[in-house]
Amino acid sequence: MKNTFRIALTGIILLAMFIAVDGCKKKTEDPVPTFTMSYDSVPITSGGKGLQFFATCTNNGVTMVKVTLTTPQDSLYLYNYSGGTYAKNSAIPMQGSNQAYTKIKGTWKLSLVGNSSGGTAFTYDATVAVNK
């Protein structure tokens, strides 16, 4: 009877230690999104050239909330996403489908707001030099 009690007690202690150690393990961290920015020069229906901007998150999936674009002349554009979710390494458009911004040479500023796939909120500021 004493051996059975000792074995049961040892088992309970080992189980408790396993649960404690497993519960204390650090969960995988949700990395802060890192983006690469690009643009395409496209024709616009009213004539002339337009720009379409794209971001690619290289280390995480993201849910986008909004992007603010500032032209080289400080004009502001705001594009709202309706909770659009994008996988890691997929191109994220910074404008609506079949839309473009009037082409202005110089440095454009972009501010991206959203949540990483793990739920961590982020704001990412970037610049894109338009020279063609």
Beta strands, then each sheet from edge to edge (+ up, - down):
strand 1: 35-43
strand 2: 49-57
strand 3: 62-70
strand 4: 76-80
strand 5: 85-86
strand 6: 91-93
strand 7: 101-102
strand 8: 106-116
strand 9: 121-130
sheet 1: 1+ 2- 6+
sheet 2: 1+ 2- 7+
sheet 3: 4+ 3- 5+
sheet 4: 4+ 3- 8+ 9-
end
